[in-house]
Amino acid sequence: MYAALDIGGTKTAGALVDEGGSVVHRAELPTPARESARSMARTVDAVIDTLSAAPAWDAVRGVGIASAGPVDTVAGTVSPVNIPAWRTFPLVDSVRAHPMIFPGLAPVLLGDAVAMAAAEHWLGAARGVDNALCMVVSTGVGGGYVLDGRLHPGPSGNAGHIGHICVGIDGPPCSCGGRGCVEGYASGTAIARYAVQAGWSPRPGSQASAAAVAASAREGDERALAAYDRSARALAAAIAGSAALLEIELAVIGGGVAQAGETLFTPLRRHLRAFAVLDFVRGLEVRPAELARDAGLIGAAAAARQQFTRLGGAAPAA
């Protein structure tokens, strides 16, 4: 059994995951992304409290942490763009200090999108594919690569941080400090903001969100459709660029925005045909993620499982 944490700008989730990749126990809390670093750490601790109260906790042999990035997997720190209070925050040390993290349960850190790539390659839409880009399109936009059949997190764990590559040199400012980033066009926040600026408004009593925009798009609202088309075009440009650089054969899209289904994927495939024109990228395929909300947790568990195996499978001391 492996403990997994998945920390994003909207929710902080935890799970106990078995050897086959099945989630057997789950906990989740809203992420206090605009509050203090201490409040954030308390939320993570509360998720661990819930997991450790489950009978299966005694069988836990490793802890994986998937976090919004950038991350530094060597130092064990995180600086998520969408969690302002965490800048070079020592997340691994913070988790290790929890009283239920027994000696020997050394937490292993990876970016949330890298975790999603690990999960989709292990059990999901990228299974059996040697070269793939897996993307999380949600509050932010992230990615992870599988190259030559192996996860490729890069030296610091940030390879595939595709949400912060530029697809518009005169584009809008991004929270990362750059301009024209994919995230500024394609994230759920960006979709809702663009639709509102175009004159769209949610139904009375509901909030402006990517899901609400998608609902209007399915009803034929031109402003909502334009917001998703803009998002899809930015994603297509980034995916085609990745394919030209790395010869990926598949892009897997997950996260909350991907739940819009063909509202996103139909214009995405259309724009991708326009961007991916070189012979060696023309056959690039796009698929929706299969593991949905569990991808980050399963990927974090996969990392913990790999570490446990690498260390010889010695059980931690309670």
C-alpha positions in Angstrom: 0.0 0.0 0.0 1.2 3.5 -0.8 0.1 6.9 0.5 -0.3 9.6 -2.1 -0.9 13.4 -1.9 -2.0 15.6 -4.8 -1.7 19.3 -4.1 -3.2 21.8 -6.5 -4.6 25.4 -6.5 -8.2 24.2 -6.0 -8.0 21.0 -3.9 -5.6 19.0 -1.7 -6.3 15.3 -2.1 -4.8 12.2 -0.5 -5.3 8.5 -1.1 -4.1 5.1 -0.2 -3.3 3.2 -3.4 -2.6 -0.5 -3.7 0.0 -2.4 -5.8 -2.4 -2.5 -8.7 -3.0 1.2 -8.8 -6.5 1.1 -7.3 -7.5 3.9 -4.8 -8.8 2.2 -1.7 -9.2 5.2 0.6 -9.5 8.9 -0.2 -9.4 12.3 1.6 -9.8 15.8 0.1 -10.0 19.4 1.3 -10.2 22.7 -0.5 -6.8 24.3 -1.0 -6.4 27.6 0.9 -4.3 28.9 -2.0 -4.5 32.6 -1.0 -3.8 32.1 2.7 -0.5 31.7 4.6 2.1 29.0 4.2 1.2 27.7 7.6 -2.5 27.4 6.6 -1.5 25.5 3.5 0.7 23.1 5.6 -2.1 22.5 8.1 -4.4 21.5 5.2 -1.8 18.9 4.0 -1.5 17.7 7.6 -5.2 17.3 7.9 -5.4 15.2 4.8 -2.6 13.0 6.2 -4.6 12.8 9.5 -7.6 11.4 7.6 -5.5 8.9 5.6 -3.6 7.7 8.7 -6.8 6.9 10.5 -7.7 4.3 8.0 -6.9 0.6 8.9 -4.9 0.2 5.7 -2.3 2.9 6.9 -0.4 0.2 8.7 0.4 -1.4 5.3 1.8 1.8 3.8 5.3 1.3 2.4 5.9 4.7 0.8 4.6 8.3 0.4 4.4 10.1 -2.9 3.6 13.8 -3.2 2.4 15.4 -6.4 2.4 19.2 -6.3 1.6 22.1 -8.6 4.9 23.5 -9.7 7.5 24.6 -10.2 9.0 22.0 -7.9 12.6 21.2 -6.9 12.7 17.4 -6.5 16.3 17.5 -5.3 15.8 20.1 -2.5 12.2 18.8 -1.8 10.7 22.3 -2.2 7.8 23.7 -4.2 6.9 27.2 -5.5 3.5 26.7 -7.2 2.5 29.6 -9.4 -1.1 29.4 -8.1 -0.2 29.1 -4.4 1.5 32.5 -3.6 2.4 31.7 0.0 4.6 28.7 -1.0 7.8 30.0 -2.4 10.7 27.5 -2.0 8.5 25.9 0.6 10.1 22.7 2.1 7.2 20.5 1.4 9.0 17.2 1.7 10.4 18.2 5.2 6.9 19.4 6.2 5.3 16.1 5.3 8.1 14.1 6.8 7.5 15.9 10.1 4.0 14.6 10.4 3.8 12.3 13.4 2.2 9.5 11.3 5.0 9.5 8.7 7.1 6.7 10.3 10.9 6.5 10.0 11.6 4.9 6.6 8.5 6.4 4.9 10.7 8.9 3.0 8.4 11.1 0.9 9.2 11.4 -2.8 8.2 14.6 -4.6 7.2 15.1 -8.2 5.2 17.8 -10.1 1.5 17.2 -10.4 1.6 17.0 -14.2 4.6 14.6 -14.2 2.6 12.5 -11.8 -0.3 12.5 -14.2 2.0 11.4 -17.0 3.3 8.6 -14.8 -0.2 7.4 -14.0 -1.5 7.6 -17.6 1.5 5.8 -18.9 1.1 3.1 -16.2 -2.6 2.5 -16.4 -4.3 5.0 -18.6 -4.5 6.6 -22.1 -0.7 6.5 -22.7 -0.3 2.9 -21.7 2.0 1.2 -24.3 3.0 4.4 -25.9 6.8 5.2 -25.9 6.7 8.9 -26.5 3.9 11.0 -25.1 3.0 14.4 -23.6 0.4 14.3 -20.8 -1.1 17.6 -19.9 -3.2 18.8 -16.9 -5.5 21.7 -18.0 -7.3 23.1 -14.9 -6.7 26.1 -12.7 -3.2 26.0 -14.2 -1.7 24.2 -17.1 1.1 21.6 -16.6 2.6 18.7 -18.5 4.9 15.7 -18.2 6.8 13.7 -20.8 7.2 10.0 -21.4 10.2 9.5 -23.7 11.5 6.2 -25.0 9.1 4.5 -22.7 10.2 6.1 -19.5 9.0 9.1 -17.5 11.2 12.1 -18.1 10.9 14.6 -15.2 14.2 16.4 -15.9 17.0 17.3 -13.4 14.8 19.4 -11.1 11.5 17.6 -11.8 10.1 20.4 -14.1 10.5 19.0 -17.6 7.2 19.4 -19.4 6.2 22.6 -17.7 4.3 23.5 -20.8 1.8 25.9 -19.3 4.6 28.5 -19.1 5.9 28.4 -22.6 5.0 31.3 -24.8 2.5 30.9 -27.6 1.9 34.6 -28.0 4.9 37.0 -27.9 2.6 40.0 -27.4 0.2 38.0 -25.3 -1.2 38.9 -21.9 1.0 39.0 -18.8 1.2 35.7 -16.8 1.4 35.2 -13.1 4.8 33.6 -13.6 6.2 36.9 -14.9 6.2 36.0 -18.5 3.9 37.0 -21.4 1.7 35.0 -23.7 2.0 31.7 -21.7 -0.3 28.8 -22.6 -1.8 29.0 -19.2 -3.0 32.6 -19.9 -5.1 31.3 -22.8 -6.0 27.8 -21.9 -6.6 27.4 -18.2 -10.1 27.2 -16.8 -9.6 30.6 -15.2 -8.5 32.1 -18.6 -11.5 30.6 -20.4 -14.0 32.0 -17.9 -12.2 35.4 -17.9 -12.2 35.7 -21.7 -15.8 34.7 -22.0 -16.9 37.3 -19.4 -14.9 40.0 -21.2 -16.7 39.0 -24.4 -20.0 39.6 -22.8 -20.9 36.1 -21.6 -22.4 35.7 -18.1 -23.3 32.6 -16.1 -26.8 31.6 -15.2 -28.3 33.5 -12.2 -27.0 32.0 -9.0 -24.0 30.3 -10.5 -20.4 31.4 -10.8 -18.3 32.1 -13.9 -16.2 29.0 -14.5 -14.9 26.9 -17.3 -17.6 24.4 -16.7 -20.3 27.0 -16.9 -18.8 28.4 -20.1 -18.7 24.8 -21.5 -22.4 24.4 -20.7 -23.2 27.6 -22.6 -21.0 26.4 -25.5 -22.9 23.2 -25.8 -26.1 25.3 -26.1 -24.5 27.2 -29.0 -23.4 30.4 -27.2 -20.9 32.0 -29.6 -19.0 33.8 -26.9 -18.5 30.6 -25.0 -17.5 28.7 -28.1 -15.0 31.4 -28.9 -13.4 31.1 -25.4 -12.9 27.3 -25.9 -11.7 27.8 -29.4 -9.0 30.2 -28.1 -8.0 27.8 -25.4 -7.8 24.9 -27.9 -5.7 27.0 -30.3 -3.1 27.8 -27.6 -3.0 24.1 -26.5 -2.6 23.0 -30.1 0.4 25.4 -30.7 2.1 24.1 -27.6 1.5 20.4 -28.4 2.7 20.8 -32.0 5.8 22.6 -30.8 6.5 19.7 -28.4 6.0 17.2 -31.1 8.5 19.0 -33.4 11.1 19.1 -30.6 10.7 15.6 -29.2 8.8 13.6 -31.8 6.0 12.7 -29.4 3.3 10.5 -30.9 0.5 11.2 -28.5 -0.9 14.0 -26.3 -3.1 13.1 -23.4 -5.2 15.9 -22.0 -6.7 15.7 -18.5 -7.8 18.1 -15.7 -11.0 20.0 -15.2 -11.1 21.8 -18.5 -10.8 18.4 -20.4 -14.2 17.5 -18.8 -15.7 19.8 -21.4 -15.3 16.9 -23.8 -15.7 17.6 -27.5 -16.3 21.3 -26.7 -12.5 21.3 -26.2 -11.3 18.4 -28.2 -13.1 19.2 -31.5 -11.4 22.6 -31.9 -8.2 21.2 -30.4 -7.9 18.6 -33.1 -8.8 21.1 -35.8 -6.1 23.6 -34.7 -3.6 20.8 -34.3 -3.9 19.9 -37.9 -3.1 23.5 -38.8 0.0 23.6 -36.5 1.4 20.1 -36.9 2.2 20.2 -40.6 5.7 18.6 -40.8 5.7 15.0 -42.0 7.0 13.5 -38.8 4.4 15.2 -36.6 1.4 15.0 -38.9 0.1 11.8 -37.3 0.1 13.2 -33.8 -2.9 11.9 -31.8 -4.8 13.6 -29.0 -6.7 11.6 -26.4 -8.6 12.5 -23.2 -7.0 11.2 -20.0 -8.6 8.1 -18.7 -7.8 8.4 -15.0 -9.5 11.8 -14.5 -9.3 13.0 -10.9 -7.2 10.1 -9.7 -4.3 10.6 -12.1 -2.2 12.8 -9.7 -2.7 10.4 -6.8 -2.0 7.3 -8.8 1.1 8.9 -10.3 2.4 9.9 -6.8 1.8 6.4 -5.6 3.7 5.1 -8.6 6.7 7.2 -7.6 6.5 6.0 -4.0 6.2 2.4 -5.3 9.3 2.9 -7.6 11.3 4.3 -4.7 10.3 1.4 -2.4 11.4 -1.1 -5.0 14.6 0.7 -5.7 15.5 0.7 -1.9 15.0 -3.1 -1.8 11.5 -3.2 -0.5 12.4 -2.8 3.2 9.4 -2.1 5.3 9.5 1.1 7.4 9.6 0.9 11.2 6.4 2.0 12.9 
